[in-house]
Structure formats: structure tokens, C-alpha cells
Amino acid sequence: MSAASSPTPIKNILLGITGGIAAYKAAELVRLLMKQGLQVQVVMTQAACQFITPTTMQALSGKPVLTDLWNQDNGNGMAHINLARAADAILIAPASANFIAKLVHGAADDLLSTICLARGECPLLVAPAMNVEMWQNPATQRNIAQLRLDGITVLGPDSGDQACGETGMGRMLEPAMLLQDIIASRQPKILAGKKILITAGATYEAIDAVRGITNLSSGKMGFAVAQAAQEMGAEVTIISGATCFDAMHCTKISVTSARQMLDAVMSLVAGQDVFIAVAAVADYTIPAPNPQKIKKNDANLTLQLTPTFDILATVAALPNPPFCVGFAAESENLLQNAEQKRRNKKLPLLAANLIQDGFGGDDNELTLLDDAGAHPLLRASKLELARQLLQHLSKQLETTK
């Protein structure tokens, strides 16, 4: 498959659950998959039923859970063929060491293993979950290597505390990360080989030891751009002010002030292909914040404010800058103000939105501005808008080669 080709979108996913304590995570995974609008058919091994009940998974998925290869209710008796053909992707989560071995050797002694063997071109994703010693066993490592050689996608595992009381590699990835990996696996890798540096969130300019100047930026859009870029194959670094978001599969650098963000950007910008400035950077700072808490009294308090450095303009003015993308959040005269900002900073691309349309929320509306004019993006989730933005950016990168 070429980097620019489009994999089949996932609408129907078959979730296979094998025996292991991590089976409890499958319940949350089904909930997240359903929230994405996916249809989920759950197939469980007999061992999985010892850890979580089919009734639970049926209630969450809205479909009968299949466990028996010989169930006479499976239509023409070819459930392993029918289910494999109906799925856009098969995910085994958790995948035990035993089931991984069965996949490698082509065993087909129950419904789930038979479906996997009969899957044809259907993508198969495996999320290992086992004790650290089982994971590190040479037999398991040989099996994992063979899965990858066979074109099977291995998701994880993670490292951490395990149910057995030991610590190390072998934990199944958390459901939210698995969901992201599933989506990423089906995104065209149009940004493969590109290095992208992103700023996100709000900066904080200290007034004294406990007070400061900041804004209402949540950082959601910046982290959505980072996720979308990672899905499309880019190597992503995100420099962020204080947010509650994690940058899964991306390098995250946390900063506080505008000056710290500038320093972090300038230390990393060399060698980057793209710089996307999504952060809501303070325009002014306190040149000499009080190291102690300023006590309240009846007198007015006067603060001296000085302008901060313009990070985006500084990067765009470099002798050999990366492809620079700006964001403009305006309260009025959106196109006029945003286009003026783009021209002043000599940016090839700028994404503009009205503050009242999505500042801090989950959804937004964007208008992309470039030398060809304005390109409105209809209201959607910030992640979907981020994907559309990067698709537009990718086309511009192609024309500037």
C-alpha cells in the first residue's frame, strides 16, 4: 500500500477477547468504539468467559456475543467465514500468549482462531496482554516477530504494574490508546517521513508567587492536530502549556510561560518540516514578577506589562523556515483580521475561527486561508477538523517540493 493510498474505512469491527485479567478493559474499549459510531461484534474464547461475562459484552455492544464454533444458531454453520467477511478489521484485545501462538501456527480449534485463519484480506490487530516473564520469553518474542512478518499489526504492550504483583512489559494498552491506534492504522500515511512541531494550550505569565495572566484555551485543538498528524505517519513533537491532555505516541514538552515556549520551539525547530502554532500565547508578560504573594489592600494595583516575543513570526522569519501554519481566534471580522495576520507574518497557511464558535469546546468551525483564498471547513469535532487541515497542508507540501 502506498503512503497516499486510502485504506478502507472501518465501520464494522470484530473484537476478539481471549483469556486474561485484562479482559475487563474490553468493556471500556467497546464503549469507546461504539461512541465512534462503529458496529462491534464481540467473539470470546471459553477462557475469556472466566474473566468477563458474555452478558456484559452483549449489553455494551448491542449484539449477541459469539463463543461457540458449533452453535447451530450461526445461520449456515459457516460463522467463521461469515464473520471474517463482514468485518472491516479484527482486533484481539486482550491477546494472550497462548492465542498469539495459535495465530502464528495457524491453529483453528475454536471460533475466534478459526475466524482469524479465514480472514483473507481483513486487517488483523493484536493487543498482547500477559505477565512480564511470559512476554519476555524467547518463544513469545519469536511469535511476535512472526506476527509482524505476517502483516499483523501488534499494538503494545505497555509497561507497568501487573495483576500478579510484578512490574514490567506485558500490560495491555489502555482502551483510549487502542482506539487511537485503530484509527491511525486506517489513516493514509500522507505525512510519513515528515517532522512536525506543534505548540498547544495557554501560556501563564506570573504576577507573583500565586497569581498570573492566562487565557481560556483548553489545548484541545493543538492536541487534536498532534493526534491527526501522528495518525498520518508524521513524527510529532508537541510543546504545551498547562493542559489535562496526554500526547499519545508523540513527544510532549511541558512549558509554562511564553518565553519558555519560545525557547523550547527555537531549540527544536531546526530540522522540522512543519511548524504549527496552535497555542494561545499571552501577548503581554510581567517583566519582574513578585517572588512573594502580593498582599491585598485598599489601594489600586498597577501592573507593568511588556509584549512577549511572537513565536510564530520569529520562526517564519528564519532564513530557512519550516512550513509554518498559524491559528487565529478572532471575536469579530474573522476573514479580514485573520488574513491580515497571515500576510503580516508571511504564512503559507492559517486556520481561523471565531472565539464564540468553539473556544474551549469539543467542536469548532474553521476557515483555512492561503494564497488561493479562503477554504471554509464545516462545523465538526476538533479532531476531524485537524484531519481536514492536515490533508490541506499535505497538498500544499506537495506543491512546494
C-alpha positions as a printed Julia matrix, in Angstrom:
401×3 Matrix{Float64}:
   0.0     0.0    0.0
   1.43    3.4   -0.97
   1.66    6.22   1.53
  -1.01    8.18  -0.32
  -3.48    5.32  -0.78
  -6.69    5.27   1.23
  -7.39    2.18   3.37
 -10.97    1.01   3.67
 -12.72    2.98   6.44
 -13.61    0.9    9.48
 -17.35    0.64  10.09
 -17.64   -2.9   11.42
 -15.05   -4.26  13.83
 -14.83   -7.73  15.26
 -13.45   -7.66  18.78
 -11.95  -10.93  19.92
 -11.43  -11.36  23.67
  -9.12  -14.08  24.97
  -8.39  -15.27  28.5
  -6.61  -12.83  30.79
  -7.33  -10.36  33.55
  -7.07   -7.52  31.0
 -10.39   -8.75  29.58
 -12.09   -6.24  31.89
 -10.63   -3.44  29.73
 -12.56   -4.79  26.75
 -15.77   -3.4   28.23
 -14.46    0.16  28.12
 -12.98   -0.48  24.67
 -16.39   -1.5   23.3
 -17.92    1.66  24.76
 -15.29    3.84  23.07
 -15.64    2.04  19.74
 -19.43    2.44  19.82
 -19.01    6.13  20.65
 -17.04    6.47  17.39
 -20.07    5.13  15.51
 -18.55    1.69  14.88
 -20.52   -1.53  14.89
 -18.86   -4.03  17.21
 -19.28   -7.8   17.08
 -17.72   -9.49  20.11
 -16.32  -13.02  19.92
 -14.99  -14.57  23.13
 -12.93  -17.67  23.83
 -14.01  -20.0   26.59
 -11.08  -18.78  28.69
 -12.25  -15.17  28.27
 -15.63  -16.1   29.74
 -13.84  -16.9   33.01
 -12.85  -13.24  33.36
 -15.82  -11.26  31.98
 -19.27  -12.48  31.01
 -20.77  -12.5   27.51
 -23.84  -10.82  29.05
 -21.77   -7.75  29.89
 -20.32   -7.53  26.4
 -23.71   -8.07  24.78
 -25.23   -5.25  26.81
 -22.43   -2.9   25.72
 -22.27   -3.92  22.05
 -25.98   -4.44  21.49
 -25.29   -7.73  19.72
 -25.24  -11.37  20.82
 -21.75  -12.43  21.83
 -20.43  -15.48  20.0
 -18.38  -18.07  21.84
 -19.03  -21.46  20.21
 -17.84  -22.67  16.83
 -20.6   -25.31  16.85
 -23.53  -23.05  17.75
 -26.41  -24.08  15.5
 -27.85  -20.56  15.6
 -24.99  -19.3   13.4
 -27.04  -19.42  10.18
 -25.44  -21.7    7.6
 -22.92  -23.07  10.05
 -20.14  -21.0    8.48
 -19.82  -18.38  11.2
 -16.04  -18.27  10.85
 -16.39  -17.34   7.16
 -19.37  -15.01   7.52
 -17.91  -13.05  10.42
 -14.5   -12.7    8.78
 -16.1   -11.3    5.61
 -18.41   -8.91   7.46
 -15.62   -7.24   9.46
 -13.59   -4.28   8.23
 -11.0    -5.13  10.89
 -10.4    -7.76  13.55
  -8.94   -6.71  16.9
  -7.83   -9.23  19.5
  -7.75   -7.45  22.86
  -6.52   -8.85  25.1
  -4.42  -11.33  23.14
  -2.97  -13.95  25.46
   0.38  -15.62  24.89
  -1.47  -18.83  24.06
  -3.69  -17.19  21.44
  -0.72  -15.41  19.85
   0.98  -18.8   19.5
  -2.16  -20.17  17.84
  -2.16  -17.3   15.33
   1.48  -17.92  14.44
   0.96  -21.62  13.83
  -2.4   -21.35  12.09
  -4.32  -23.26  14.74
  -8.1   -23.21  14.36
  -9.6   -25.05  17.33
 -12.27  -22.54  18.39
 -14.46  -19.87  16.81
 -12.08  -16.93  17.25
  -8.94  -18.66  15.97
 -10.92  -20.05  13.03
 -12.19  -16.57  12.13
  -8.61  -15.24  12.2
  -7.41  -18.02   9.92
 -10.27  -17.41   7.48
  -9.98  -13.61   7.44
  -8.49  -13.2    3.98
  -7.58   -9.55   3.39
  -9.27   -8.27   6.54
  -6.72   -6.39   8.73
  -5.85   -8.14  11.98
  -4.67   -6.16  15.01
  -3.4    -7.79  18.18
  -3.07   -6.2   21.64
  -0.89   -8.51  23.76
  -1.56   -8.86  27.49
   0.42  -11.17  29.76
   2.85  -11.46  32.65
   6.23   -9.8   32.13
   8.09  -13.12  32.16
   5.68  -14.58  29.61
   6.18  -11.52  27.41
   9.97  -11.72  27.64
  10.07  -15.46  27.0
  12.0   -16.16  23.77
   9.08  -18.18  22.41
   6.72  -15.23  22.78
   9.23  -12.84  21.23
   9.66  -15.19  18.25
   5.9   -15.35  17.88
   5.52  -11.57  18.0
   8.22  -11.16  15.37
   6.44  -13.68  13.16
   3.11  -11.88  13.53
   4.72   -8.71  12.23
   6.32  -10.59   9.33
   2.86  -11.96   8.52
   1.49   -8.42   8.23
  -0.39   -8.48  11.53
  -0.36   -5.21  13.47
   0.86   -5.55  17.07
  -0.41   -2.83  19.41
   1.67   -2.54  22.55
   2.09   -3.89  25.11
   2.74   -1.28  27.76
   4.9    -1.41  30.87
   3.66   -1.04  34.42
   2.14   -2.77  37.43
   0.55   -6.13  36.69
  -2.24   -8.07  38.37
   0.24  -10.71  39.52
   2.07   -8.08  41.57
   5.07   -7.86  39.24
   6.07   -4.83  37.17
   7.25   -4.67  33.58
   6.23   -5.08  29.95
   3.07   -7.01  29.21
   0.18   -4.74  30.21
  -2.45   -4.33  27.54
  -2.64   -0.79  26.2
  -5.39    1.29  27.74
  -8.64    1.38  25.72
  -8.24    5.04  24.7
  -4.8     4.37  23.27
  -6.02    1.26  21.47
  -8.82    3.3   19.92
  -6.33    5.86  18.66
  -4.12    3.11  17.25
  -7.05    1.51  15.45
  -7.99    4.81  13.84
  -4.36    5.54  12.98
  -3.93    2.16  11.35
  -6.55    3.07   8.75
  -5.43    6.63   8.01
  -3.49    7.23   4.78
   0.12    7.94   5.76
   0.27   11.16   3.75
   2.7    12.74   6.24
   5.03    9.77   6.58
   8.64   10.91   7.0
   7.64   14.45   8.0
   8.71   16.02  11.28
   6.06   18.29  12.73
   6.46   20.65  15.68
   3.25   21.88  17.34
   2.5    24.33  20.13
  -0.68   23.95  22.16
  -2.53   25.27  25.17
  -2.29   28.56  27.04
   0.8    30.15  28.49
   0.86   31.53  32.04
   2.62   34.8   32.89
   3.32   35.1   36.61
   2.32   38.23  38.52
   3.52   36.97  41.87
   4.08   33.64  43.59
   0.41   32.55  43.21
  -1.22   34.76  40.56
  -0.76   35.11  36.85
  -2.15   36.11  33.46
  -3.5    33.36  31.23
  -6.49   32.64  28.98
  -9.27   30.11  28.43
  -7.54   27.96  25.82
  -8.03   24.28  26.66
  -5.36   22.93  24.32
  -7.88   20.58  22.67
  -7.23   21.82  19.14
  -3.46   21.58  19.45
  -3.6    18.02  20.75
  -6.14   17.12  18.08
  -3.68   18.33  15.44
  -0.93   16.3   17.09
  -3.09   13.16  17.09
  -4.13   13.63  13.47
  -0.53   14.2   12.37
   0.58   11.05  14.19
  -2.25    9.1   12.55
  -0.98   10.24   9.16
   2.52    8.99   9.82
   4.34   12.14  10.97
   6.94   12.29  13.73
   5.31   14.73  16.12
   6.64   16.88  18.94
   4.17   19.0   20.89
   5.17   21.87  23.18
   2.33   22.61  25.54
   1.26   24.92  28.28
  -0.74   23.52  31.19
  -3.41   21.1   29.88
  -5.02   17.87  31.0
  -4.21   16.06  27.75
  -1.65   13.38  27.02
   0.17   13.22  23.7
  -0.1     9.52  22.9
   2.75    8.36  20.66
   4.1    11.92  20.44
   6.94   13.65  22.25
   5.48   16.15  24.71
   7.4    19.05  26.25
   5.65   20.99  29.01
   6.26   24.7   29.47
   4.65   27.5   31.44
   5.42   30.95  30.08
   5.61   32.42  26.59
   9.37   32.79  26.99
   9.75   29.13  27.89
   7.64   28.14  24.89
   9.75   30.32  22.6
  12.98   28.81  23.93
  11.63   25.27  23.5
  10.49   25.97  19.95
  13.77   27.57  18.91
  15.76   24.68  20.38
  13.83   22.16  18.27
  12.77   23.94  15.09
  15.89   23.09  13.11
  15.22   20.03  11.0
  11.43   20.28  11.32
   9.39   20.1    8.12
   6.31   21.81   9.54
   5.63   24.17  12.44
   2.0    24.53  13.55
   1.39   27.25  16.13
  -1.89   26.38  17.82
  -1.03   27.64  21.31
  -2.8    30.67  22.73
   0.34   32.54  23.72
  -0.01   35.55  26.02
   0.59   38.83  24.21
   1.95   40.5   27.34
   4.01   39.43  30.33
   5.16   40.83  33.67
   8.88   41.68  33.3
   9.59   41.31  37.04
   7.0    39.15  38.83
   6.99   39.46  42.61
   8.61   36.36  44.18
   6.19   36.66  47.11
   2.41   36.82  47.2
   1.23   40.43  46.84
  -0.97   41.24  49.81
  -4.39   42.71  49.08
  -5.13   46.23  50.38
  -7.5    49.05  49.54
  -5.12   50.7   47.04
  -5.25   50.11  43.31
  -2.62   47.77  41.9
  -0.77   48.83  38.79
   0.98   46.19  36.69
   3.63   46.95  34.11
   3.12   44.74  31.05
   5.57   44.27  28.22
   4.93   42.49  24.89
   6.03   38.87  24.56
   8.01   37.62  21.6
   5.88   36.49  18.66
   6.88   32.82  18.39
   5.26   32.15  15.02
   6.63   35.31  13.4
  10.09   34.51  14.77
  10.04   31.03  13.23
   8.58   32.23   9.93
  11.36   34.82   9.65
  14.17   32.27   9.92
  16.49   32.02   6.88
  15.23   28.52   6.08
  11.95   28.14   7.99
   9.76   25.05   8.1
   6.32   25.24   6.5
   4.54   27.48   9.01
   0.86   27.2    9.93
  -0.81   29.73  12.18
  -4.09   29.83  14.08
  -6.18   32.95  14.61
  -9.01   33.1   17.15
 -10.98   36.27  16.49
 -14.06   37.81  18.09
 -15.12   39.81  15.0
 -14.23   40.47  11.34
 -12.85   36.95  11.08
 -11.6    36.84   7.48
 -10.26   40.38   7.43
  -8.34   40.1   10.7
  -7.08   36.58  10.04
  -5.88   37.34   6.52
  -4.08   40.42   7.78
  -2.32   38.28  10.39
  -1.34   35.73   7.75
   0.13   38.4    5.47
   1.94   40.23   8.27
   3.67   37.01   9.33
   4.16   35.75   5.75
   2.45   32.43   6.44
   1.55   29.96   3.67
  -1.44   28.71   5.69
  -3.57   29.97   8.55
  -6.63   28.44  10.26
  -9.11   30.97  11.6
 -12.14   30.69  13.83
 -14.45   32.9   15.83
 -13.95   32.53  19.58
 -17.68   32.1   20.09
 -17.72   29.12  17.69
 -15.54   26.77  19.69
 -13.04   28.26  22.14
 -12.57   25.58  24.8
 -15.26   23.29  23.37
 -15.16   19.91  21.63
 -16.4    21.17  18.25
 -15.42   24.11  16.1
 -15.65   25.74  12.69
 -12.51   26.72  10.78
 -11.66   28.71   7.7
  -8.32   27.92   6.07
  -6.59   30.88   4.45
  -3.79   30.58   1.92
  -2.65   32.3   -1.26
  -5.53   30.69  -3.14
  -8.16   32.24  -0.87
 -10.5    31.06   1.87
 -11.49   27.42   2.39
 -14.28   27.03   4.98
 -14.49   23.79   6.98
 -17.96   23.0    8.29
 -18.59   22.5   11.98
 -17.15   19.22  13.23
 -15.16   17.75  16.08
 -11.75   19.3   16.56
 -10.09   16.01  15.64
 -11.98   15.84  12.36
 -11.1    19.47  11.61
  -7.47   18.7   12.4
  -7.52   15.86   9.87
  -9.0    18.14   7.2
  -6.42   20.81   7.99
  -3.56   18.35   7.6
  -4.98   16.96   4.37
  -4.97   20.52   3.01
  -1.45   21.07   4.35
  -0.25   17.86   2.74
  -1.39   19.08  -0.68
   0.45   22.34  -0.15
   3.61   20.48   0.81
   3.37   18.53  -2.43
   3.21   21.71  -4.5
   6.19   23.3   -2.7
   8.59   20.39  -3.32
